[in-house]
């Protein structure tokens, strides 16, 4: 399952999840059977394997159509895709989906082979040794689709509330994969209304956007307290026949900045949430759906209303769950703590641009996503870094004007980019990395933000927290004990949750997560884990759980 709802009733889709042949690349290596999706680290022989391996699967084409479309929701972290030994796709980044269309595939048996590499090297600017783990494998779902010569690539649904009426701009992106022009009709069906565009000439080998601007009445809006969703069904008709379709699930909601607050529809919001890595015990980043549900059940039990997808785009199944539950999402591109030298890697710009484009294009219709974030704790204190931040804000704004942008900084008192985002966010570990009064340090930070470009903008404390090793109890309440984690979290929550100058907080972090040992990360991370979770990597609650629940449920 790639989504929580069916995206096609007409297009023929087949899941390729399940057993694949697997082996390390190279000669005469041992053959395994590996489940897709999963991390290869789940297998005892590969629990710390960093390198290259290949997956193979035989697929059968039982109907002749114009093209075969392969849809990969996530491969960690570099993939080369071969179809009958012909290379058909290359993709970098574990956290964004990609697809490839192979025209005119013959009936019968074919070989699909995917070479996957999770090694660290100069070609990888974003997956580097870090305070989270870059797993290996086909870690999210895969499917194959039979498509006609003109098919619906994607849809963008942008709702707006004007003069007490819901309006929506709907863009339908069509692609003609063959060498002959085709005339089609596009039909949209949503909220009991049907819209049609007839006699559209789609030229050979081109993409074309068909746009609708419509008004709606008797609409139930999407909000955190009433997350009402609508299915948007699109059909492609040629010569009186429905040749393709695509179904999206959308919500009528608008995100607005009013002064230093963020509003959803007619409601001012305060974000109380968690930073959540995609990491769960032996499952690594390939978290099964029922455990995604478990995570959200726990977050909502704690009184959270939001989640930050630190530090990369998340699995669409998780975003679908957030849509259904009204959990507000800060989704961010893939980057964590890159120095200027690392941002100057020759692949950084392209890899970020691709990640931003794939994130926005594929996740655009999720009403739960209310903020796009970029470049967590990168070199925003430098002129060259500022240029890169500005370019990425501009890129995302060019694709989506409906959501505010932000970036979590730790360049305190030196950051020169605070004027660029719509929302100013900062990471602060008072009581853990620096022992001083939380209130005093917080006022220092807000005074600096106001002077350096953040005046009048919404402000989020995007990270704060402390380490607590599950099961480590200490009368002296030493650092790394569960007791000290309670002390530090409560001293921070008391200040942040009662300050009208901020509009949100994200605790670092929801659950403990594995980190990479390289670059000495292990030395500052007992167990080679980031132990700042409210629960551990198996979601076992630490002492701090009840303290967070008490504070979050007061707001
Ligand atoms: C930073 C970073 C997080 C994590 C945190 C920590 O704020 O953004 O990814 O590394 O520090 O645990 O120190």
Boltz pocket constraint, residues with backbone or C-beta under 6 A from the ligand:
constraints:
  - pocket:
      binder: B
      contacts: [[A, 131], [A, 310], [A, 336], [A, 337], [A, 376], [A, 377], [A, 410], [A, 427], [A, 463], [A, 508], [A, 530], [A, 532]]
      max_distance: 6.0
